[in-house]
């Protein structure tokens, strides 16, 4: 899996506070991150951060307009930092995006090309947000995809189940963290 990277997307303090359902999400995600590091798979963090004053948010964008009203995701504000339970190690890449997909308004594509990465392992919050949008973009870019189903979480469990059970398998290998760890464990 030398051409792969694990994406940890939108696992920021304010987002975790809204979405974590008490199911052990952060410890599972931590196991995936530790497993990727042990297998020498780069871990790339993706965060959403909007500029103060929101000059980058159109009133036509319903999703972002709702975040503006809620006061979420302002660059540099408390709560936008990566959750400390899964924080990056020194030297790990953090990409800032301005929209739903990890590719939108970020330099993720540049980072992937510079490292010859052509397979992404997707994790993050929310399944119907950053994971879905990034999977669509990655699929259109002909990148290989794996979705770690239990390292993604959504406010609506039914939507999560629909996406991981029906839609994502059309584009990606969909596996649980423990199954993926067995496949990538150093031998």
N, C-alpha and C positions, 0 to 999 in steps of 0.2 A: 504494500500500500504506500510505496514511496512517492507516488504521484497524488496522494490524498491529503486533505486537511479537514479537521474537525471545526465546524463553525458553531460558536456559542453566541446566540443572537438574542439581543434585547433582555438579557438577564440582569436587569438593573434594579436597584433597590426599590424604587417606586412601583415598578412593574411586578416584581415578586410580591410586594405587599398586596397588590390587587389580585394576583392570580394564584398564588400558592394555596393549594387546597388541603395541605396537611398530609399528603400521600407519600411524603419522602422524596419529593421532586429534586430538591437541591442535593441531597446525598447521592441520589442516582446519577445526576448530572456530574457531580464531583468524581464519581467512579469512572464515568466515560472520559472525562478530562484526564484523570490520572492514567487510565489505560492508554489513551492516545499518546501521552508523553512517554510512557514506558515503551511503546511501540515506535517511537520516533516519528509520530504523525504530528505535524504542526497543528497547534491550536490557535485559531484566529477568533478574536472577540469582535462582535459587531454591536454597536450601540446606536440608538436613535437619539439625536440631539438637535433641537431646532434653535435657530438664532434668537437672541433676545429681541423682543419687538415683533417677531415672526414675519420678517419680510419675505421669507421663503415659503409661506403658507397661503395658498389661494383660498378664497371663500368658497370656491367650487369643489374643493376637496373635503367631502363630508367627514371622513375619518380624522384628518388632521385638524379640521375646524373644531371637532369635538374635543380633541386634546388641548387645543388652545383655550377653549372655555374652561376646561378643567385645570388649566395651568400646569400641565404635565410636559416633561421632556425639554425643558429649557436648558440649553447648553450652559454648563458651569454651575447649575443650581444643585443644592442637595437633593438626593434622590435619583439623579441621573447616573451616578457612578455605578460601576459593575458591582453586583452583590459581593460582599467580602468572602462569603463561603466558597466562591468559585473564581476568585480574583486571578488575573493573569500573573504569571511569573515575569521577572525582568527579561526583556528581550522578546516577549510574545507580542504579536501584532494586535493593535486595537484599531478597528475601522469605524469611522463615524458616518452614518447615513442620514438622509433627510426625508426619506419616504419609507414605504412598507418593505420593499425588497432590500436585501443587503447590498445589492448592486446599484440602487437608485440614489444618486447624489453622493456616491462614495468612490473611493479608489480601489475597491475590492478587486475588480477585474485586473487592474495593474499589479496588485499584490500577487494574485494567482498566476498571472503570466510570468512575472519575474521569478517565481519559484517553480515553474513548470507543473503546476497543480491542475489536474483535469478531472478530479473526482472529489466531491464534497460530501461530508457526513454532516447532516443537519440536525441541530438541536435548538430549542429556544421557546420563547414566549411571545406570541401566541401561535398555536398551530394554524389558526385561520388568518393570521396576520403575516408576520415576518417569515414563518416557515413556508406557508403557501406561496407568498409572493416570490421568495427566493427560489423555491423549487421551480416555479414557472420560468423565471429568468434563466436559471441554470439549465433547465431542459431545453430552452430555446438556444442556448449557447453550446449545446451538445456535450455538456459536462456529465460525467457519471455521477449518480446520486445514491446515497444511502440516507434514510431517515431513521433516527433512533426514536421509535414511537413513544417510549416512556421517558425520554429526555426532552419531550415536547409537552406543552401543557396549554390548555385553552380554558377560558371562562365557561365555555359551554361543552360539557363532556360529550354530548351527542355529535356536535360538529367535529370534535377531535376524533371520535370513533369513525365517523364518515370519511374524513380526510385520510386518516392513516389506514383504514380498512378498504376503502374503495378507490379513491382518487390517486393517492401517492403511489400505490403499487403499479399503476400504469406507467410511471416514469422512473421509479426508484425501487431499490431493495428496501423493504421496511422490516426492521428487526428491533427487538428489545435490547437494552444496554447489555445485559448479561450474555446474550447470544453473540452480540458484536464483539464483546471483550474476549470471548473464547476464540473467535476467528482471528483477532489481531494480536493476541498475546505472543510476546517473544518466545521463541522456541529454544 
